[in-house]
Amino acid sequence: MAKEEKAPQEPKVKKEKKMSSDAKLDILIGAVGKLVELQMADKQSATPDEVNAKRAFTPHMDDETYPKDYIPPKFRKIVNEFLSEDFGARVVDFEDRTDFQFDIIVPEKYSSVTKEDRAKGVQDIRTRIIPRALGENGVREWCQLIRKNLNKFYTNEGKASPFTNSAE
């Protein structure tokens, strides 16, 4: 007796049920709703103590003990060398980029701000955005430019500049 060989049968493909667009949309809405619930559950499960503990590690700008105006000592030395100790300085870091803002606060005796503007509370602040890669060299260059500008101001006013004989 010979065994009958059966021809290999093709696998039966299940036909997908056609779903209406509304049914598909309902499934998506349900999935998104569930996802939102899960995300909100994580936030709601955190106790107020856990939230406060996380906040404790972040310095607040309103905190009196947090240094608001930290100037790197090398930057301060450059300002003193090219301008004088009377000039103020401020460094502002950005959260979204690597540059920093460097401000030179010109004292009243060297300022080019008019008396009327000073009466209004205008302060002479020279600001520049400096790439962090330049660092001290960027600060040095900015101080030199301010110094040259002040020399020009004194020359135009017909006064002797206090910045002519210092380092350049």
N, CA, C and O of each residue as an XYZ file, in Angstrom:
672
protein
N       0.829     -1.157      0.000
C       0.000      0.000      0.000
C       0.883      1.231      0.000
O       1.823      1.373      0.782
N       0.567      2.018     -0.821
C       1.328      3.264     -0.929
C       0.618      4.339     -0.140
O      -0.604      4.485     -0.160
N       1.421      5.047      0.524
C       0.838      6.146      1.288
C       0.531      7.278      0.340
O       1.299      7.624     -0.558
N      -0.579      7.807      0.580
C      -0.941      8.941     -0.259
C      -0.258     10.189      0.294
O      -0.352     10.534      1.472
N       0.409     10.817     -0.603
C       1.061     12.054     -0.187
C       0.107     13.199     -0.426
O      -0.461     13.358     -1.507
N      -0.045     13.966      0.584
C      -0.924     15.116      0.464
C      -0.082     16.314      0.048
O       1.041     16.510      0.513
N      -0.644     17.076     -0.812
C       0.025     18.304     -1.241
C       0.005     19.284     -0.071
O      -0.990     19.400      0.644
N       1.124     19.984      0.109
C       1.145     20.939      1.227
C       0.035     21.974      1.056
O      -0.152     22.568     -0.006
N      -0.663     22.150      2.121
C      -1.745     23.111      2.059
C      -1.223     24.502      2.399
O      -0.341     24.674      3.240
N      -1.780     25.454      1.738
C      -1.390     26.838      2.019
C      -2.040     27.257      3.319
O      -3.198     26.935      3.588
N      -1.267     27.990      4.132
C      -1.858     28.424      5.395
C      -3.034     29.342      5.122
O      -3.021     30.177      4.217
N      -4.026     29.152      5.928
C      -5.212     29.972      5.756
C      -4.957     31.348      6.375
O      -4.529     31.461      7.524
N      -5.220     32.345      5.619
C      -5.043     33.730      6.079
C      -6.362     34.189      6.650
O      -7.418     34.118      6.021
N      -6.246     34.666      7.888
C      -7.463     35.171      8.503
C      -7.769     36.528      7.891
O      -6.901     37.388      7.750
N      -8.966     36.676      7.554
C      -9.365     37.956      7.009
C      -9.604     38.907      8.166
O     -10.304     38.598      9.131
N      -8.986     40.093      8.030
C      -9.177     41.101      9.066
C     -10.561     41.688      8.944
O     -11.086     41.955      7.864
N     -11.102     41.867     10.101
C     -12.394     42.511     10.098
C     -12.179     43.984      9.807
O     -11.303     44.621     10.392
N     -12.947     44.497      8.942
C     -12.817     45.907      8.621
C     -13.474     46.715      9.727
O     -14.621     46.493     10.116
N     -12.687     47.662     10.210
C     -13.202     48.522     11.265
C     -13.515     49.884     10.671
O     -12.847     50.362      9.754
N     -14.496     50.455     11.195
C     -14.846     51.789     10.714
C     -13.863     52.802     11.302
O     -13.185     52.518     12.290
N     -13.795     53.939     10.710
C     -12.907     54.996     11.196
C     -13.282     55.406     12.604
O     -12.407     55.720     13.411
N     -14.560     55.408     12.910
C     -15.013     55.781     14.252
C     -14.514     54.785     15.291
O     -14.128     55.177     16.392
N     -14.519     53.519     14.954
C     -14.063     52.498     15.890
C     -12.559     52.638     16.142
O     -12.100     52.517     17.278
N     -11.802     52.892     15.079
C     -10.358     53.087     15.235
C     -10.073     54.323     16.094
O      -9.183     54.315     16.944
N     -10.839     55.371     15.856
C     -10.664     56.599     16.622
C     -10.989     56.365     18.084
O     -10.302     56.893     18.959
N     -12.017     55.588     18.366
C     -12.379     55.279     19.749
C     -11.256     54.520     20.452
O     -10.969     54.774     21.622
N     -10.624     53.588     19.738
C      -9.507     52.829     20.321
C      -8.344     53.754     20.642
O      -7.742     53.653     21.711
N      -8.025     54.661     19.715
C      -6.936     55.618     19.948
C      -7.244     56.536     21.120
O      -6.373     56.796     21.949
N      -8.456     57.020     21.194
C      -8.835     57.908     22.295
C      -8.714     57.174     23.623
O      -8.246     57.748     24.607
N      -9.123     55.939     23.660
C      -9.011     55.147     24.881
C      -7.562     54.947     25.291
O      -7.230     55.041     26.473
N      -6.687     54.670     24.312
C      -5.270     54.446     24.615
C      -4.622     55.720     25.126
O      -3.853     55.682     26.086
N      -4.925     56.851     24.496
C      -4.347     58.126     24.936
C      -4.861     58.481     26.320
O      -4.105     58.972     27.159
N      -6.150     58.235     26.566
C      -6.715     58.497     27.888
C      -6.028     57.690     28.968
O      -5.732     58.206     30.046
N      -5.775     56.422     28.681
C      -5.085     55.554     29.641
C      -3.657     56.042     29.900
O      -3.187     56.016     31.037
N      -2.971     56.486     28.845
C      -1.617     57.006     28.978
C      -1.599     58.250     29.860
O      -0.728     58.394     30.719
N      -2.544     59.134     29.651
C      -2.628     60.345     30.472
C      -2.892     59.983     31.928
O      -2.298     60.574     32.830
N      -3.772     59.023     32.164
C      -4.054     58.577     33.531
C      -2.783     58.059     34.208
O      -2.523     58.376     35.369
N      -1.999     57.266     33.488
C      -0.767     56.714     34.061
C       0.240     57.823     34.393
O       0.890     57.788     35.438
N       0.357     58.783     33.512
C       1.290     59.884     33.766
C       0.829     60.728     34.948
O       1.647     61.142     35.769
N      -0.440     60.981     35.039
C      -0.965     61.785     36.142
C      -0.876     61.023     37.459
O      -0.692     61.638     38.509
N      -1.001     59.721     37.425
C      -0.914     58.915     38.641
C       0.467     59.028     39.252
O       0.600     59.078     40.475
N       1.525     59.069     38.400
C       2.885     59.211     38.909
C       3.053     60.533     39.641
O       3.677     60.589     40.700
N       2.497     61.590     39.078
C       2.636     62.907     39.694
C       1.817     63.014     40.967
O       2.246     63.650     41.929
N       0.651     62.402     40.982
C      -0.203     62.496     42.146
C       0.286     61.614     43.279
O       0.000     61.891     44.444
N       1.026     60.548     42.957
C       1.487     59.642     44.005
C       2.641     60.248     44.801
O       2.923     59.805     45.914
N       3.306     61.252     44.241
C       4.401     61.878     44.968
C       3.835     62.662     46.147
O       2.932     63.483     45.985
N       4.366     62.404     47.312
C       3.890     63.094     48.505
C       4.474     64.502     48.532
O       5.490     64.759     47.886
N       3.858     65.400     49.257
C       4.405     66.763     49.351
C       5.832     66.784     49.887
O       6.622     67.650     49.510
N       6.173     65.829     50.772
C       7.536     65.764     51.290
C       8.540     65.441     50.185
O       9.630     66.010     50.149
N       8.168     64.516     49.273
C       9.053     64.168     48.160
C       9.242     65.359     47.236
O      10.349     65.609     46.759
N       8.172     66.090     46.982
C       8.261     67.259     46.114
C       9.147     68.317     46.746
O       9.978     68.920     46.067
N       8.973     68.551     48.054
C       9.800     69.543     48.748
C      11.258     69.115     48.796
O      12.150     69.961     48.729
N      11.518     67.817     48.911
C      12.896     67.329     48.928
C      13.582     67.603     47.595
O      14.758     67.965     47.559
N      12.845     67.428     46.497
C      13.419     67.714     45.189
C      13.707     69.199     45.038
O      14.729     69.586     44.473
N      12.809     70.021     45.541
C      12.997     71.474     45.449
C      14.158     71.944     46.319
O      14.778     72.962     46.010
N      14.465     71.227     47.398
C      15.523     71.635     48.310
C      16.885     71.641     47.620
O      17.777     72.387     48.024
N      17.056     70.821     46.589
C      18.336     70.751     45.901
C      18.491     71.839     44.846
O      19.593     72.039     44.333
N      17.423     72.540     44.512
C      17.479     73.592     43.514
C      17.603     74.934     44.217
O      16.716     75.301     44.989
N      18.676     75.677     43.974
C      18.805     76.973     44.646
C      17.775     77.959     44.099
O      17.530     78.018     42.894
N      17.196     78.708     44.982
C      16.213     79.705     44.589
C      16.893     81.062     44.495
O      17.714     81.417     45.341
N      16.550     81.807     43.469
C      17.179     83.107     43.265
C      16.753     84.103     44.351
O      17.452     85.086     44.595
N      15.613     83.854     45.000
C      15.154     84.760     46.050
C      15.816     84.475     47.392
O      15.685     85.258     48.333
N      16.514     83.375     47.478
C      17.167     82.983     48.720
C      18.303     83.963     49.027
O      19.152     84.211     48.171
N      18.323     84.511     50.222
C      19.335     85.501     50.591
C      20.732     84.892     50.669
O      21.725     85.588     50.454
N      20.814     83.604     50.974
C      22.126     82.975     51.112
C      22.709     82.544     49.776
O      23.894     82.221     49.697
N      21.893     82.533     48.720
C      22.379     82.120     47.395
C      23.121     83.276     46.746
O      22.554     84.361     46.618
N      24.378     83.081     46.329
C      25.128     84.203     45.741
C      24.540     84.601     44.389
O      24.505     83.799     43.456
N      24.089     85.825     44.299
C      23.451     86.295     43.076
C      24.478     86.748     42.049
O      24.305     86.528     40.851
N      25.522     87.365     42.511
C      26.489     87.964     41.590
C      27.874     87.380     41.808
O      28.761     88.056     42.330
N      28.060     86.148     41.416
C      29.386     85.551     41.521
C      30.205     85.972     40.306
O      29.795     85.755     39.166
N      31.340     86.563     40.552
C      32.272     86.940     39.501
C      33.522     86.085     39.685
O      34.144     86.126     40.746
N      33.899     85.312     38.669
C      35.142     84.552     38.803
C      36.309     85.507     39.107
O      36.415     86.564     38.484
N      37.173     85.151     40.044
C      38.275     86.044     40.434
C      39.148     86.491     39.257
O      39.644     87.617     39.249
N      39.337     85.621     38.269
C      40.151     86.001     37.113
C      39.466     87.096     36.306
O      40.133     87.995     35.793
N      38.129     87.030     36.186
C      37.382     88.081     35.476
C      37.518     89.401     36.221
O      37.739     90.446     35.608
N      37.385     89.354     37.544
C      37.491     90.581     38.355
C      38.882     91.192     38.203
O      39.021     92.412     38.112
N      39.906     90.350     38.177
C      41.283     90.833     38.032
C      41.471     91.524     36.679
O      42.147     92.550     36.597
N      40.887     90.977     35.633
C      40.982     91.576     34.298
C      40.292     92.940     34.281
O      40.823     93.900     33.722
N      39.110     93.023     34.895
C      38.394     94.308     34.961
C      39.229     95.331     35.714
O      39.343     96.474     35.271
N      39.819     94.946     36.844
C      40.652     95.858     37.627
C      41.881     96.306     36.841
O      42.300     97.460     36.936
N      42.452     95.395     36.070
C      43.667     95.695     35.312
C      43.402     96.667     34.167
O      44.164     97.615     33.975
N      42.333     96.446     33.406
C      42.079     97.270     32.226
C      41.252     98.514     32.524
O      41.382     99.519     31.824
N      40.416     98.467     33.532
C      39.559     99.615     33.830
C      39.959    100.170     35.205
O      40.848    101.017     35.287
N      39.334     99.716     36.252
C      39.758    100.027     37.617
C      38.856     99.268     38.580
O      37.887     98.627     38.173
N      39.188     99.352     39.850
C      38.394     98.649     40.858
C      37.032     99.302     41.052
O      36.136     98.702     41.646
N      36.868    100.532     40.555
C      35.590    101.236     40.688
C      34.502    100.630     39.811
O      33.316    100.806     40.090
N      34.886     99.922     38.758
C      33.921     99.358     37.818
C      33.314     98.089     38.391
O      34.005     97.258     38.979
N      32.020     97.959     38.208
C      31.333     96.747     38.642
C      31.312     95.736     37.509
O      31.526     96.088     36.348
N      31.058     94.498     37.844
C      30.980     93.441     36.835
C      29.878     92.478     37.243
O      29.577     92.309     38.425
N      29.288     91.853     36.240
C      28.224     90.885     36.499
C      28.281     89.811     35.416
O      28.463     90.115     34.237
N      28.125     88.559     35.825
C      28.087     87.434     34.899
C      26.705     86.805     34.988
O      26.231     86.470     36.074
N      26.060     86.646     33.830
C      24.740     86.020     33.779
C      24.866     84.782     32.898
O      25.198     84.882     31.717
N      24.597     83.610     33.483
C      24.641     82.352     32.727
C      23.275     82.077     32.113
O      22.236     82.402     32.687
N      23.305     81.475     30.943
C      22.075     81.084     30.271
C      21.863     79.594     30.458
O      22.823     78.824     30.481
N      20.613     79.186     30.593
C      20.319     77.767     30.768
C      20.294     77.016     29.448
O      20.541     75.810     29.412
N      19.998     77.721     28.364
C      19.777     77.040     27.092
C      20.957     77.106     26.127
O      20.860     76.594     25.012
N      22.059     77.718     26.527
C      23.227     77.769     25.646
C      24.501     77.910     26.470
O      24.451     78.119     27.682
N      25.634     77.794     25.802
C      26.905     77.781     26.515
C      27.524     79.163     26.652
O      28.551     79.306     27.315
N      26.932     80.181     26.048
C      27.459     81.536     26.180
C      27.085     82.095     27.555
O      26.227     81.556     28.254
N      27.755     83.189     27.921
C      27.356     83.902     29.133
C      27.338     85.390     28.828
O      28.023     85.865     27.922
N      26.552     86.104     29.591
C      26.452     87.554     29.422
C      27.386     88.198     30.426
O      27.349     87.881     31.615
N      28.225     89.106     29.942
C      29.162     89.793     30.827
C      28.837     91.273     30.791
O      28.876     91.904     29.734
N      28.516     91.822     31.951
C      28.159     93.230     32.074
C      29.255     93.972     32.823
O      29.770     93.495     33.834
N      29.602     95.142     32.312
C      30.489     96.058     33.022
C      29.627     97.226     33.465
O      28.975     97.861     32.636
N      29.614     97.517     34.748
C      28.841     98.628     35.289
C      29.811     99.794     35.496
O      30.694     99.760     36.353
N      29.607    100.823     34.677
C      30.504    101.972     34.685
C      30.098    102.899     35.831
O      28.930    103.276     35.931
N      31.051    103.274     36.701
C      30.707    104.176     37.794
C      30.356    105.574     37.265
O      30.737    105.945     36.155
N      29.625    106.336     38.081
C      29.148    107.650     37.641
C      30.273    108.570     37.204
O      30.112    109.319     36.239
N      31.408    108.533     37.889
C      32.474    109.481     37.551
C      33.083    109.225     36.167
O      33.694    110.125     35.592
N      32.925    108.014     35.625
C      33.436    107.705     34.288
C      32.325    107.565     33.249
O      32.601    107.406     32.060
N      31.092    107.624     33.691
C      29.958    107.331     32.830
C      29.709    108.418     31.782
O      29.962    109.599     32.020
N      29.209    107.995     30.621
C      28.842    108.934     29.570
C      27.339    109.219     29.575
O      26.825    109.853     28.653
N      26.639    108.758     30.603
C      25.207    109.005     30.730
C      25.001    110.455     31.161
O      25.703    110.957     32.039
N      24.035    111.120     30.537
C      23.781    112.524     30.859
C      23.186    112.659     32.256
O      22.673    111.693     32.822
N      23.262    113.877     32.807
C      22.726    114.115     34.150
C      21.219    113.901     34.189
O      20.682    113.416     35.185
N      20.538    114.263     33.105
C      19.081    114.072     33.057
C      18.744    112.578     33.139
O      17.829    112.180     33.859
N      19.494    111.759     32.394
C      19.246    110.316     32.427
C      19.593    109.725     33.791
O      18.897    108.835     34.280
N      20.665    110.216     34.402
C      21.033    109.729     35.738
C      19.934    110.040     36.744
O      19.653    109.239     37.636
N      19.311    111.215     36.594
C      18.221    111.600     37.495
C      17.035    110.640     37.338
O      16.284    110.411     38.286
N      16.876    110.088     36.143
C      15.793    109.127     35.885
C      16.144    107.724     36.374
O      15.298    106.830     36.369
N      17.386    107.535     36.795
C      17.802    106.229     37.298
C      18.506    105.365     36.267
O      18.695    104.170     36.492
N      18.902    105.953     35.129
C      19.598    105.191     34.094
C      21.024    104.925     34.556
O      21.708    105.819     35.055
N      21.456    103.693     34.384
C      22.800    103.295     34.776
C      23.592    102.949     33.518
O      23.029    102.427     32.556
N      24.871    103.232     33.518
C      25.730    102.941     32.364
C      26.246    101.509     32.498
O      27.195    101.241     33.235
N      25.604    100.601     31.774
C      25.991     99.191     31.807
C      26.365     98.780     30.396
O      25.570     98.940     29.470
N      27.556     98.257     30.227
C      28.035     97.788     28.925
C      27.965     96.260     28.935
O      28.621     95.602     29.742
N      27.164     95.710     28.031
C      26.875     94.275     28.035
C      27.362     93.604     26.763
O      27.297     94.177     25.676
N      27.848     92.385     26.918
C      28.243     91.583     25.760
C      28.001     90.110     26.070
O      28.202     89.653     27.195
N      27.561     89.375     25.041
C      27.428     87.920     25.141
C      28.768     87.332     24.695
O      29.234     87.589     23.585
N      29.372     86.549     25.567
C      30.700     85.989     25.299
C      30.591     84.465     25.267
O      30.045     83.870     26.196
N      31.101     83.823     24.209
C      31.108     82.356     24.188
C      31.985     81.811     25.317
O      33.070     82.333     25.574
N      31.518     80.780     25.978
C      32.264     80.224     27.100
C      33.650     79.746     26.669
O      34.584     79.735     27.472
N      33.782     79.355     25.410
C      35.082     78.892     24.914
C      36.119     80.023     24.961
O      37.309     79.758     25.128
N      35.684     81.257     24.817
C      36.620     82.388     24.886
C      36.974     82.735     26.328
O      38.112     83.105     26.614
N      36.020     82.620     27.224
C      36.257     82.834     28.651
C      37.003     84.100     28.976
O      36.531     85.195     28.669
N      38.174     83.971     29.601
C      38.980     85.115     30.033
C      39.389     85.998     28.854
O      39.412     87.223     28.975
N      39.710     85.382     27.715
C      40.113     86.179     26.557
C      38.959     87.044     26.060
O      39.175     88.182     25.642
N      37.742     86.521     26.102
C      36.573     87.299     25.712
C      36.340     88.468     26.659
O      35.999     89.567     26.223
N      36.525     88.229     27.960
C      36.368     89.293     28.956
C      37.456     90.341     28.753
O      37.184     91.540     28.818
N      38.673     89.900     28.510
C      39.792     90.831     28.293
C      39.523     91.711     27.072
O      39.729     92.924     27.114
N      39.067     91.096     25.995
C      38.763     91.844     24.769
C      37.649     92.864     25.014
O      37.729     93.995     24.535
N      36.618     92.473     25.754
C      35.501     93.374     26.047
C      35.965     94.548     26.904
O      35.553     95.683     26.664
N      36.809     94.298     27.890
C      37.336     95.376     28.732
C      38.200     96.341     27.915
O      38.151     97.552     28.125
N      38.983     95.803     26.990
C      39.791     96.672     26.127
C      38.907     97.567     25.263
O      39.203     98.749     25.094
N      37.830     97.016     24.718
C      36.928     97.824     23.893
C      36.255     98.921     24.717
O      36.109    100.048     24.244
N      35.851     98.605     25.927
C      35.235     99.611     26.792
C      36.238    100.704     27.120
O      35.901    101.888     27.134
N      37.450    100.303     27.378
C      38.511    101.264     27.694
C      38.765    102.211     26.525
O      38.900    103.418     26.722
N      38.833    101.663     25.299
C      39.018    102.502     24.113
C      37.845    103.452     23.936
O      38.028    104.617     23.584
N      36.632    102.948     24.181
C      35.446    103.784     24.062
C      35.478    104.924     25.072
O      35.137    106.057     24.732
N      35.883    104.644     26.304
C      35.971    105.691     27.323
C      37.049    106.710     26.970
O      36.872    107.907     27.198
N      38.176    106.237     26.410
C      39.218    107.173     25.966
C      38.678    108.117     24.902
O      38.949    109.317     24.943
N      37.911    107.583     23.945
C      37.310    108.420     22.896
C      36.351    109.433     23.499
O      36.320    110.589     23.078
N      35.569    109.006     24.482
C      34.611    109.901     25.131
C      35.340    111.062     25.795
O      34.950    112.219     25.635
N      36.406    110.752     26.544
C      37.157    111.812     27.215
C      37.826    112.736     26.201
O      37.887    113.946     26.419
N      38.322    112.192     25.112
C      38.947    113.005     24.067
C      37.922    113.950     23.447
O      38.208    115.130     23.248
N      36.731    113.438     23.140
C      35.667    114.270     22.564
C      35.198    115.343     23.529
O      34.805    116.429     23.103
N      35.234    115.057     24.823
C      34.821    116.033     25.832
C      35.931    117.031     26.130
O      35.696    118.025     26.817
N      37.134    116.782     25.625
C      38.267    117.678     25.869
C      38.845    117.514     27.264
O      39.434    118.451     27.803
N      38.687    116.347     27.852
C      39.203    116.066     29.183
C      40.338    115.057     29.086
O      40.413    114.278     28.136
N      41.207    115.080     30.067
C      42.280    114.085     30.108
C      41.690    112.749     30.555
O      40.976    112.677     31.555
N      41.994    111.710     29.815
C      41.444    110.398     30.121
C      42.257    109.732     31.229
O      43.487    109.726     31.179
N      41.576    109.173     32.223
C      42.293    108.432     33.273
C      42.765    107.055     32.793
O      43.438    106.344     33.539
N      42.420    106.669     31.552
C      42.726    105.331     31.077
C      43.875    105.279     30.071
O      44.168    104.213     29.531
N      44.522    106.400     29.814
C      45.573    106.405     28.803
C      46.836    105.689     29.239
O      47.486    105.055     28.407
N      47.204    105.762     30.479
C      48.491    105.196     30.901
C      48.394    103.790     31.473
O      49.423    103.187     31.778
N      47.202    103.255     31.627
C      47.124    101.907     32.184
C      47.273    100.857     31.093
O      47.375    101.183     29.911
N      47.282     99.607     31.499
C      47.541     98.489     30.579
C      46.584     98.483     29.393
O      45.409     98.827     29.520
N      47.105     98.090     28.256
C      46.257     97.988     27.066
C      46.658     96.841     26.208
O      46.048     96.609     25.164
